Amino acid sequence: MNTNAFDNHSVDVKTINQKKNGIAMLFLLFAVLVLTVIDQWTKRLSALYLKEQPVVLIEGVFELTYLENRGAAFGLFKNQRIIFLFITIIVIAIIVFLYWKVPKNRRFLPMRIVGVGLLSGAVGNMIDRYFHGYVIDFFYFRLIDFPVFNVADIYVTVSTAALILLWLFYYKEEEFDVIFTKKARSISEEPEDNRYE
């Protein structure tokens, strides 16, 4: 057996995987930046234009109203800023780590998109807590008296729902397992057509 050919193949596979990881992380940074800018821009607009009076879009159903949320989601655990910042940093680190572990192929693209949404929501609300001490919320469904929320909350809610659907209906159990085991690397190195057929 030609050991040089084997070694060259191993080096090539490693180089390809490093490039894939680099591209995936650049995509993550760019997408999170764009989504976070949108979140912060909408919050800035609400602070400028909604403080004095809400804007009713559908009478008795839906309106834009300014609210300073000093708690967690839906106003829970008020005035625990340091704890929230600490927890958010841990959550962000976990999301980035898992994003790195997800195989870099088309089959796992939905999972990476979910990671972008979760990370963008966490970063968007963390920025508010760090700079203001509260999160700016402004979407309000008056019809059902739903807690006021913002764009970052939408990112997190939609991504969480998508993650549950992917878990239940899209991925097989062994596919989810690779994210939490060393098998993730070997699967990402296989020809894409042979994975999970």
N, C-alpha and C positions, 0 to 999 in steps of 0.2 A: 504493500500500500504506500502511496506517495504521501508522506507526512507533510511535505511542503505545501502540496495542494490543499490538504485538510486545514493546515494552519492558515493559509491564505483565505480559504473560505470562511473560517472563524473570524478572521480580522475583518473581512468584507461585511459579514453579517453584523458584527459589532459596530462597525462604522455606519452602516445603514440604520441600525436601531438608534444610535446616538443622534443621527440627523432627524429621524422621525420624532424622537423625544424633544429635540430642539425646536422643530417646527410646531409641534403640539403645544409647547410652553409659550412660544411666541403668539400662537393663536389665542391661547388662554389670556395672556396679558392684554392683547389688543382688544379682544371681545369684552373682557371685564372693564377695561378702560372706557370703551364706547358706552356700555350699558350703565356704568357708574356715572358718567357725564350726563347721560339722559336723566337718570334719577336725581342727581343734584340740581340740574337745570330746572326740572319740574318743581322741586322743593323751593328753589329760589323764587320762581314765579309765584308760587302759592304764598310765600312770605311777603312778596311785594304787593300782590293784588287781592288776597283773600282775607287779610287780617281784619279789615273793617267790616266786610259784609260777604257772606257766602254767595256763590254763583249757582243758581238753581238751573239745572239742565233739563230735568223732567220733574215737574211739580209733584211733590209728595213721594217721589221715587228715588231720584239720584241728584246729588249736588256736590259742588266743590266747596269745602269749608276748611279753614286753617285750624290746626290743632297741634299743640306741643305735647308729644307723648313722652313722659319721663319714666315710663316703665318698659316692659318687654312687649312682646306681641299683644296687641289689643289692650294695652295699658296695665298688664299684670306686673307685679313686683316694682312699684314705683320707687324712684330715687335711689337706685342701686347701680349708679353709673360705673364705678370701678369694677364691680363684679361683672357687669355686662361686657365691658371692654375686654376683660380678661377671658371670659368665656368665648367671646367673638374671635379673639386672636387664636385660641385653641381650635375653634371650629374651622377657621380659615386654614390653619396649618394642616388639619386633617383632610380637608377638601383638596388642597394642593397635593398632598401626599398620595391620596387615592387617585387623583387625576393623573399623576405621574405613573401610577401602577397599572392603569387601564391600558390594555393592548392597543397599539396604534394602527388599527385597521378599520375598514368601513363598518364592520359589524358593531363595533363599539363606539361609533361616532355619536349615536344618541346619548350614550352615557357621558361622553365628554361634554356635550351640549348642556346636559343637566348640571354637570359640574360648573360650567360657566354661569348658569343662572343662579345656582346656590351661592357661588362665590361673589357674584355681583351684588346680590341682595344683602349678603353679610357685610361687604365692604361699604355699600351705600349707607346703610344704617349706622355702621361703626363711625363713619366720618361725621355724621350728625352728632352722635353721642360724644365724640372726642372734642369737636369744636364748639358745640352748643350746649351740651349737657342734656339734650333731649333729641327725639326724632320728630321731624316734621311730617305730619300726616294730613291728607286733604281730600281723599275720595270717601264719600259717605253715601251709603244706600239707606236713605231714610225709610223706605217702605218696610224694610225688615229690621231697621235699627241696628244694622251691622256695624261693628266697630270701625272707626275711621282708619284708613290705611294709605299706603303710598306706593310708588312704582317699585321700590326695592322689595316691599312685601309681596307684590305681584310676582316678581322674579322667583322668590323663595317658594311661594305657594304653588305656582305652576310647575316649577322644577320638582318639588316634592311629589306632586300628583303624578308627574311624568315618570319619576323614579319608581313609584309604586306600580304603575301600569307596566313599565319595562320589566320590573321584577316578577310580576304575576303572569304576563302574557307574551313577552318578547324573548327574554333570555332563558336559557335552560339553567338548571341549578349549577351544573359544573362550569358554566360560563361566568356566573357570578363568583364562584369559588376562586377563579384564577386571579381576581383582583386582590384577594386577601392571602394568596399563597405565592410561592416562588414559581409556580407554573406559568404565571403571567408572562415572564420573559420568554420562555420557550415557545409559547403559543404565538407571541408577536413575531417570532422568527420563522414560523411556518409559512409556506405559500398560502396566500389568502384564500384561494379556491378550495383548499383542503380543510379549512377550519369550520367545524360545527355544521357539517352538511346533514 
